[in-house]
Amino acid sequence: MNFKQLKDIAFMKKYLLIFSLLCTSVSMVYGQQDKLLTHFIFDKMSINPGATGIGMPAQICGTMLYRNQWDKVNGAPNSALLNVEANVSQYFPSAVGMSFYHDAIGFSRQNNLTLNYAYHLPVADGMLGLGLGLGFVSYGMSPVWVTPNDPTDASLPTAVNEINFDANFGVYYTHNSGWYAGISSTHLPASELSQLNFNTARHYYAMGGYRLQDAFDVNSLDLEANLLLRTDLVGFSSDINVRAIWDDMFYGGLTFRPNDAIGIMAGMNWQRFTFGYSYDITVNRFSNISAGSHELLVRYCYPLPPLPVTRPRNPRYL
């Protein structure tokens, strides 16, 4: 065995070690498949369809999020999310939405697309949302192996992709005094992708929060606390967020994710746009090799056209 072959073997072992750590860490800390976001407060509808359109006036909003997790770690997760939701209560007490999510970890790729419908019901000085999301989940991999001897080693996984039906359900309630709570479940069919020997694990979520207006008797200063709990009945994780919001224009805050990261976030509202950025300081086993995680947020809202005003006219004067 020559020097080049030894070098190739060492490279492959190093890559497999990092890839194994990635898979182990993601499955142990965050459950099996679902994403995590530091700006989770802007992404309620993808994990709880009941939150679709609640708290919005009659408008349509698009939210885009990009997350580069564990920067500088080869094969680390990179995620992109697009949510579009519209409050159509001026036509009917409900909201509709679409959520698309893409996740890349090492050789693997996961895509989720759901169409949401939420029925809004006024309850006890607040609004209750009952939501259902239907769509599909796709999972696949396209590995490129560097082998020292046989590039066609049959024991190594090859490119494969499979798609299956997916569904989410959620209940979400927000009170006029500023607090909210919700419970939901994603991947209800818990479908099996047989070609990949991969099960789409059912996930369960609980969320809640409160916004205190004019905190410390300071005009235009609001404080907001948010909590998100998630589990697939194998692993469990949580996100705790606190934000300070000034004049509904600027915000800054911290997100704490036990055994993973501390996120620092900041953003601003400008006209119909919201821009946000967060940086996560890694506190788990990747802290020695990771340059942290970056997340970008862009949100845009546009008002829906008002209902046409109809006026009765006497046919005599037409």
Sequence and secondary structure as in RCSB ss.txt:
>XXXX:A:sequence
MNFKQLKDIAFMKKYLLIFSLLCTSVSMVYGQQDKLLTHFIFDKMSINPGATGIGMPAQICGTMLYRNQWDKVNG
APNSALLNVEANVSQYFPSAVGMSFYHDAIGFSRQNNLTLNYAYHLPVADGMLGLGLGLGFVSYGMSPVWVTPND
PTDASLPTAVNEINFDANFGVYYTHNSGWYAGISSTHLPASELSQLNFNTARHYYAMGGYRLQDAFDVNSLDLEA
NLLLRTDLVGFSSDINVRAIWDDMFYGGLTFRPNDAIGIMAGMNWQRFTFGYSYDITVNRFSNISAGSHELLVRY
CYPLPPLPVTRPRNPRYL
>XXXX:A:secstr
  HHHHHHHHHHHHHHHHHHHHHHHHHHHH SS    TTGGG  TTT GGGTTTT  SEEEEEEEEEE STT TT
  EEEEEEEEEE TTTSSEEEEEEEEEEEETTEEEEEEEEEEEEEEEETTEEEEEEEEEEEEEEEE      SS 
TT TTS   EEEEEEEEEEEEEEEETTSEEEEEEEE TT  EEGGGTEE   EEEEEEEEEETTGGG TTEEEEE
EEEEEE SS EEEEEEEEEEETTTEEEEEEEETTTEEEEEEEEEETTEEEEEEEEEE STTTTT   EEEEEEEE
EEE           GGG 
